[in-house]
Amino acid sequence: MATELDCAIEAIGARLMSDDGPLAIGQVEKFGQKMPFLKKASPTLRDFFETHCTIHADKEFLIDQDIRLTFGEVLAASRELAGGLIEGY
């Protein structure tokens, strides 16, 4: 018999994975096999990183002893690094 917690977890999962939820799952056929995919996933890792860093810009992301960087600071540094790499090569 499912406990109240089990029911709550099941309900949360159902909402997250519903067609309107952030983890909505679709299917695509690749190489003759049906494969699941997240319908609302960012198309690239860069897009995911930029979106997440923008949404959480003021929250701490990387912490190393006394050094604390927010998502926004890490995004700015990654853009600067990318620009340098593009100019250098």
N, CA, C and O atoms as a GROMACS GRO file, in nm:
protein
  356
    1MET      N    1   0.084  -0.118   0.000
    1MET     CA    2   0.000   0.000   0.000
    1MET      C    3   0.089   0.125   0.000
    1MET      O    4   0.184   0.135   0.078
    2ALA      N    5   0.056   0.219  -0.087
    2ALA     CA    6   0.136   0.341  -0.100
    2ALA      C    7   0.115   0.432   0.021
    2ALA      O    8   0.003   0.451   0.069
    3THR      N    9   0.225   0.489   0.069
    3THR     CA   10   0.217   0.583   0.180
    3THR      C   11   0.182   0.722   0.126
    3THR      O   12   0.178   0.743   0.005
    4GLU      N   13   0.156   0.814   0.216
    4GLU     CA   14   0.127   0.952   0.176
    4GLU      C   15   0.246   1.012   0.102
    4GLU      O   16   0.229   1.086   0.004
    5LEU      N   17   0.367   0.981   0.148
    5LEU     CA   18   0.489   1.030   0.082
    5LEU      C   19   0.500   0.972  -0.059
    5LEU      O   20   0.532   1.044  -0.154
    6ASP      N   21   0.474   0.841  -0.073
    6ASP     CA   22   0.476   0.778  -0.206
    6ASP      C   23   0.381   0.849  -0.302
    6ASP      O   24   0.415   0.876  -0.417
    7CYS      N   25   0.262   0.878  -0.255
    7CYS     CA   26   0.161   0.945  -0.338
    7CYS      C   27   0.206   1.086  -0.376
    7CYS      O   28   0.186   1.129  -0.489
    8ALA      N   29   0.267   1.157  -0.281
    8ALA     CA   30   0.316   1.292  -0.308
    8ALA      C   31   0.427   1.289  -0.413
    8ALA      O   32   0.428   1.371  -0.505
    9ILE      N   33   0.520   1.195  -0.399
    9ILE     CA   34   0.630   1.183  -0.496
    9ILE      C   35   0.575   1.147  -0.633
    9ILE      O   36   0.621   1.202  -0.734
   10GLU      N   37   0.480   1.058  -0.639
   10GLU     CA   38   0.418   1.019  -0.766
   10GLU      C   39   0.349   1.138  -0.831
   10GLU      O   40   0.359   1.157  -0.952
   11ALA      N   41   0.279   1.219  -0.752
   11ALA     CA   42   0.210   1.336  -0.806
   11ALA      C   43   0.308   1.440  -0.859
   11ALA      O   44   0.284   1.500  -0.964
   12ILE      N   45   0.417   1.461  -0.789
   12ILE     CA   46   0.519   1.556  -0.833
   12ILE      C   47   0.580   1.509  -0.965
   12ILE      O   48   0.596   1.587  -1.059
   13GLY      N   49   0.615   1.381  -0.972
   13GLY     CA   50   0.670   1.325  -1.095
   13GLY      C   51   0.574   1.338  -1.212
   13GLY      O   52   0.616   1.369  -1.323
   14ALA      N   53   0.448   1.313  -1.187
   14ALA     CA   54   0.347   1.324  -1.293
   14ALA      C   55   0.337   1.467  -1.343
   14ALA      O   56   0.325   1.490  -1.464
   15ARG      N   57   0.341   1.565  -1.252
   15ARG     CA   58   0.334   1.707  -1.294
   15ARG      C   59   0.458   1.745  -1.373
   15ARG      O   60   0.447   1.813  -1.475
   16LEU      N   61   0.575   1.703  -1.328
   16LEU     CA   62   0.700   1.737  -1.397
   16LEU      C   63   0.705   1.677  -1.537
   16LEU      O   64   0.757   1.739  -1.630
   17MET      N   65   0.651   1.556  -1.552
   17MET     CA   66   0.662   1.485  -1.679
   17MET      C   67   0.537   1.498  -1.767
   17MET      O   68   0.529   1.437  -1.873
   18SER      N   69   0.439   1.579  -1.722
   18SER     CA   70   0.318   1.600  -1.804
   18SER      C   71   0.357   1.677  -1.930
   18SER      O   72   0.468   1.730  -1.939
   19ASP      N   73   0.267   1.683  -2.027
   19ASP     CA   74   0.297   1.753  -2.152
   19ASP      C   75   0.332   1.900  -2.130
   19ASP      O   76   0.404   1.958  -2.211
   20ASP      N   77   0.282   1.961  -2.022
   20ASP     CA   78   0.314   2.101  -1.991
   20ASP      C   79   0.433   2.115  -1.898
   20ASP      O   80   0.480   2.227  -1.874
   21GLY      N   81   0.482   2.005  -1.843
   21GLY     CA   82   0.588   2.009  -1.743
   21GLY      C   83   0.726   2.026  -1.804
   21GLY      O   84   0.745   2.004  -1.924
   22PRO      N   85   0.823   2.066  -1.721
   22PRO     CA   86   0.959   2.088  -1.770
   22PRO      C   87   1.031   1.959  -1.811
   22PRO      O   88   1.132   1.965  -1.882
   23LEU      N   89   0.981   1.844  -1.768
   23LEU     CA   90   1.045   1.716  -1.804
   23LEU      C   91   0.956   1.632  -1.895
   23LEU      O   92   0.959   1.509  -1.890
   24ALA      N   93   0.875   1.699  -1.978
   24ALA     CA   94   0.788   1.628  -2.072
   24ALA      C   95   0.875   1.543  -2.164
   24ALA      O   96   0.976   1.589  -2.218
   25ILE      N   97   0.835   1.418  -2.182
   25ILE     CA   98   0.913   1.324  -2.262
   25ILE      C   99   0.842   1.294  -2.394
   25ILE      O  100   0.723   1.267  -2.397
   26GLY      N  101   0.919   1.301  -2.501
   26GLY     CA  102   0.869   1.264  -2.633
   26GLY      C  103   0.948   1.145  -2.685
   26GLY      O  104   1.036   1.093  -2.616
   27GLN      N  105   0.916   1.102  -2.804
   27GLN     CA  106   0.989   0.992  -2.866
   27GLN      C  107   1.029   1.031  -3.007
   27GLN      O  108   0.955   1.099  -3.078
   28VAL      N  109   1.147   0.989  -3.045
   28VAL     CA  110   1.196   1.010  -3.180
   28VAL      C  111   1.256   0.877  -3.226
   28VAL      O  112   1.310   0.802  -3.146
   29GLU      N  113   1.245   0.850  -3.353
   29GLU     CA  114   1.302   0.726  -3.405
   29GLU      C  115   1.440   0.755  -3.462
   29GLU      O  116   1.455   0.841  -3.549
   30LYS      N  117   1.538   0.684  -3.416
   30LYS     CA  118   1.677   0.696  -3.462
   30LYS      C  119   1.731   0.556  -3.487
   30LYS      O  120   1.725   0.470  -3.400
   31PHE      N  121   1.783   0.535  -3.606
   31PHE     CA  122   1.845   0.407  -3.641
   31PHE      C  123   1.750   0.290  -3.618
   31PHE      O  124   1.791   0.182  -3.575
   32GLY      N  125   1.622   0.314  -3.646
   32GLY     CA  126   1.523   0.208  -3.633
   32GLY      C  127   1.477   0.181  -3.490
   32GLY      O  128   1.402   0.086  -3.466
   33GLN      N  129   1.519   0.263  -3.396
   33GLN     CA  130   1.481   0.245  -3.255
   33GLN      C  131   1.408   0.370  -3.206
   33GLN      O  132   1.446   0.482  -3.239
   34LYS      N  133   1.303   0.351  -3.128
   34LYS     CA  134   1.236   0.464  -3.065
   34LYS      C  135   1.315   0.505  -2.941
   34LYS      O  136   1.343   0.423  -2.854
   35MET      N  137   1.350   0.633  -2.936
   35MET     CA  138   1.432   0.684  -2.828
   35MET      C  139   1.356   0.797  -2.756
   35MET      O  140   1.294   0.881  -2.821
   36PRO      N  141   1.361   0.798  -2.622
   36PRO     CA  142   1.297   0.908  -2.549
   36PRO      C  143   1.385   1.033  -2.552
   36PRO      O  144   1.508   1.024  -2.563
   37PHE      N  145   1.321   1.149  -2.544
   37PHE     CA  146   1.395   1.274  -2.532
   37PHE      C  147   1.311   1.373  -2.452
   37PHE      O  148   1.189   1.360  -2.444
   38LEU      N  149   1.376   1.471  -2.394
   38LEU     CA  150   1.306   1.576  -2.320
   38LEU      C  151   1.259   1.681  -2.419
   38LEU      O  152   1.341   1.743  -2.487
   39LYS      N  153   1.130   1.700  -2.428
   39LYS     CA  154   1.072   1.792  -2.526
   39LYS      C  155   1.119   1.936  -2.506
   39LYS      O  156   1.136   2.010  -2.604
   40LYS      N  157   1.140   1.977  -2.383
   40LYS     CA  158   1.173   2.117  -2.355
   40LYS      C  159   1.321   2.138  -2.324
   40LYS      O  160   1.359   2.242  -2.270
   41ALA      N  161   1.404   2.041  -2.359
   41ALA     CA  162   1.547   2.053  -2.332
   41ALA      C  163   1.609   2.157  -2.425
   41ALA      O  164   1.564   2.176  -2.538
   42SER      N  165   1.711   2.223  -2.377
   42SER     CA  166   1.786   2.316  -2.460
   42SER      C  167   1.851   2.239  -2.574
   42SER      O  168   1.894   2.125  -2.554
   43PRO      N  169   1.858   2.300  -2.692
   43PRO     CA  170   1.914   2.227  -2.807
   43PRO      C  171   2.064   2.198  -2.794
   43PRO      O  172   2.114   2.100  -2.851
   44THR      N  173   2.137   2.281  -2.719
   44THR     CA  174   2.281   2.259  -2.703
   44THR      C  175   2.319   2.278  -2.557
   44THR      O  176   2.244   2.338  -2.479
   45LEU      N  177   2.434   2.227  -2.519
   45LEU     CA  178   2.484   2.245  -2.383
   45LEU      C  179   2.509   2.393  -2.356
   45LEU      O  180   2.483   2.441  -2.245
   46ARG      N  181   2.558   2.466  -2.456
   46ARG     CA  182   2.581   2.610  -2.439
   46ARG      C  183   2.450   2.682  -2.407
   46ARG      O  184   2.446   2.767  -2.318
   47ASP      N  185   2.345   2.649  -2.480
   47ASP     CA  186   2.214   2.711  -2.454
   47ASP      C  187   2.166   2.680  -2.312
   47ASP      O  188   2.115   2.768  -2.243
   48PHE      N  189   2.182   2.556  -2.270
   48PHE     CA  190   2.142   2.517  -2.135
   48PHE      C  191   2.221   2.596  -2.031
   48PHE      O  192   2.164   2.650  -1.936
   49PHE      N  193   2.352   2.603  -2.050
   49PHE     CA  194   2.440   2.673  -1.955
   49PHE      C  195   2.402   2.822  -1.947
   49PHE      O  196   2.388   2.876  -1.838
   50GLU      N  197   2.385   2.886  -2.062
   50GLU     CA  198   2.352   3.028  -2.063
   50GLU      C  199   2.215   3.055  -2.000
   50GLU      O  200   2.199   3.150  -1.923
   51THR      N  201   2.118   2.972  -2.032
   51THR     CA  202   1.984   2.989  -1.975
   51THR      C  203   1.989   2.974  -1.823
   51THR      O  204   1.934   3.057  -1.750
   52HIS      N  205   2.053   2.867  -1.776
   52HIS     CA  206   2.059   2.840  -1.632
   52HIS      C  207   2.136   2.951  -1.560
   52HIS      O  208   2.094   2.996  -1.453
   53CYS      N  209   2.247   2.995  -1.617
   53CYS     CA  210   2.327   3.101  -1.553
   53CYS      C  211   2.252   3.233  -1.551
   53CYS      O  212   2.266   3.310  -1.457
   54THR      N  213   2.172   3.260  -1.653
   54THR     CA  214   2.093   3.384  -1.657
   54THR      C  215   1.982   3.380  -1.554
   54THR      O  216   1.959   3.479  -1.484
   55ILE      N  217   1.912   3.268  -1.544
   55ILE     CA  218   1.803   3.256  -1.447
   55ILE      C  219   1.853   3.269  -1.304
   55ILE      O  220   1.787   3.330  -1.220
   56HIS      N  221   1.969   3.212  -1.276
   56HIS     CA  222   2.023   3.207  -1.139
   56HIS      C  223   2.145   3.298  -1.122
   56HIS      O  224   2.233   3.270  -1.041
   57ALA      N  225   2.151   3.407  -1.198
   57ALA     CA  226   2.270   3.492  -1.206
   57ALA      C  227   2.327   3.534  -1.071
   57ALA      O  228   2.448   3.542  -1.055
   58ASP      N  229   2.242   3.563  -0.974
   58ASP     CA  230   2.290   3.615  -0.845
   58ASP      C  231   2.320   3.507  -0.742
   58ASP      O  232   2.366   3.538  -0.632
   59LYS      N  233   2.295   3.380  -0.775
   59LYS     CA  234   2.319   3.272  -0.678
   59LYS      C  235   2.462   3.220  -0.692
   59LYS      O  236   2.519   3.219  -0.801
   60GLU      N  237   2.520   3.178  -0.578
   60GLU     CA  238   2.655   3.123  -0.581
   60GLU      C  239   2.656   2.992  -0.657
   60GLU      O  240   2.566   2.909  -0.644
   61PHE      N  241   2.761   2.975  -0.738
   61PHE     CA  242   2.773   2.858  -0.824
   61PHE      C  243   2.901   2.781  -0.794
   61PHE      O  244   2.896   2.660  -0.768
   62LEU      N  245   3.014   2.848  -0.798
   62LEU     CA  246   3.142   2.782  -0.771
   62LEU      C  247   3.203   2.839  -0.644
   62LEU      O  248   3.213   2.961  -0.627
   63ILE      N  249   3.242   2.750  -0.555
   63ILE     CA  250   3.300   2.792  -0.427
   63ILE      C  251   3.428   2.712  -0.406
   63ILE      O  252   3.429   2.590  -0.412
   64ASP      N  253   3.537   2.785  -0.381
   64ASP     CA  254   3.666   2.722  -0.354
   64ASP      C  255   3.734   2.800  -0.242
   64ASP      O  256   3.792   2.906  -0.266
   65GLN      N  257   3.725   2.749  -0.122
   65GLN     CA  258   3.776   2.816  -0.003
   65GLN      C  259   3.719   2.957   0.006
   65GLN      O  260   3.600   2.972   0.032
   66ASP      N  261   3.800   3.060  -0.014
   66ASP     CA  262   3.754   3.198  -0.001
   66ASP      C  263   3.696   3.255  -0.130
   66ASP      O  264   3.640   3.365  -0.130
   67ILE      N  265   3.708   3.184  -0.239
   67ILE     CA  266   3.659   3.232  -0.368
   67ILE      C  267   3.516   3.185  -0.388
   67ILE      O  268   3.486   3.066  -0.377
   68ARG      N  269   3.427   3.280  -0.418
   68ARG     CA  270   3.286   3.248  -0.443
   68ARG      C  271   3.242   3.321  -0.569
   68ARG      O  272   3.251   3.444  -0.578
   69LEU      N  273   3.196   3.245  -0.666
   69LEU     CA  274   3.151   3.303  -0.792
   69LEU      C  275   3.004   3.271  -0.813
   69LEU      O  276   2.959   3.159  -0.788
   70THR      N  277   2.929   3.370  -0.860
   70THR     CA  278   2.788   3.348  -0.890
   70THR      C  279   2.775   3.289  -1.031
   70THR      O  280   2.871   3.285  -1.108
   71PHE      N  281   2.656   3.242  -1.063
   71PHE     CA  282   2.629   3.193  -1.198
   71PHE      C  283   2.658   3.301  -1.300
   71PHE      O  284   2.716   3.274  -1.406
   72GLY      N  285   2.618   3.426  -1.270
   72GLY     CA  286   2.640   3.537  -1.362
   72GLY      C  287   2.788   3.564  -1.385
   72GLY      O  288   2.829   3.590  -1.498
   73GLU      N  289   2.867   3.558  -1.280
   73GLU     CA  290   3.012   3.580  -1.293
   73GLU      C  291   3.077   3.470  -1.375
   73GLU      O  292   3.167   3.497  -1.456
   74VAL      N  293   3.034   3.347  -1.354
   74VAL     CA  294   3.090   3.235  -1.431
   74VAL      C  295   3.051   3.247  -1.578
   74VAL      O  296   3.132   3.218  -1.666
   75LEU      N  297   2.929   3.289  -1.605
   75LEU     CA  298   2.886   3.309  -1.744
   75LEU      C  299   2.969   3.418  -1.810
   75LEU      O  300   3.014   3.401  -1.924
   76ALA      N  301   2.990   3.529  -1.742
   76ALA     CA  302   3.071   3.638  -1.797
   76ALA      C  303   3.214   3.591  -1.825
   76ALA      O  304   3.270   3.622  -1.930
   77ALA      N  305   3.272   3.516  -1.732
   77ALA     CA  306   3.407   3.464  -1.751
   77ALA      C  307   3.413   3.366  -1.868
   77ALA      O  308   3.510   3.366  -1.943
   78SER      N  309   3.311   3.282  -1.882
   78SER     CA  310   3.311   3.185  -1.993
   78SER      C  311   3.299   3.255  -2.128
   78SER      O  312   3.360   3.212  -2.226
   79ARG      N  313   3.220   3.363  -2.133
   79ARG     CA  314   3.209   3.440  -2.258
   79ARG      C  315   3.340   3.509  -2.292
   79ARG      O  316   3.379   3.515  -2.408
   80GLU      N  317   3.408   3.561  -2.190
   80GLU     CA  318   3.538   3.625  -2.212
   80GLU      C  319   3.640   3.523  -2.262
   80GLU      O  320   3.716   3.551  -2.355
   81LEU      N  321   3.642   3.406  -2.202
   81LEU     CA  322   3.731   3.300  -2.245
   81LEU      C  323   3.702   3.258  -2.388
   81LEU      O  324   3.794   3.244  -2.469
   82ALA      N  325   3.574   3.239  -2.420
   82ALA     CA  326   3.535   3.200  -2.555
   82ALA      C  327   3.578   3.305  -2.657
   82ALA      O  328   3.628   3.272  -2.764
   83GLY      N  329   3.558   3.432  -2.624
   83GLY     CA  330   3.600   3.540  -2.714
   83GLY      C  331   3.750   3.539  -2.738
   83GLY      O  332   3.795   3.558  -2.851
   84GLY      N  333   3.827   3.516  -2.633
   84GLY     CA  334   3.972   3.507  -2.646
   84GLY      C  335   4.015   3.391  -2.734
   84GLY      O  336   4.107   3.403  -2.814
   85LEU      N  337   3.948   3.278  -2.718
   85LEU     CA  338   3.981   3.162  -2.800
   85LEU      C  339   3.948   3.187  -2.947
   85LEU      O  340   4.022   3.146  -3.036
   86ILE      N  341   3.836   3.253  -2.971
   86ILE     CA  342   3.797   3.283  -3.109
   86ILE      C  343   3.897   3.378  -3.173
   86ILE      O  344   3.937   3.358  -3.288
   87GLU      N  345   3.938   3.482  -3.100
   87GLU     CA  346   4.034   3.578  -3.154
   87GLU      C  347   4.170   3.515  -3.177
   87GLU      O  348   4.239   3.548  -3.274
   88GLY      N  349   4.210   3.425  -3.087
   88GLY     CA  350   4.343   3.365  -3.095
   88GLY      C  351   4.356   3.257  -3.199
   88GLY      O  352   4.467   3.224  -3.241
   89TYR      N  353   4.244   3.201  -3.242
   89TYR     CA  354   4.251   3.090  -3.337
   89TYR      C  355   4.157   3.117  -3.450
   89TYR      O  356   4.148   3.035  -3.542
   0.00000   0.00000   0.00000
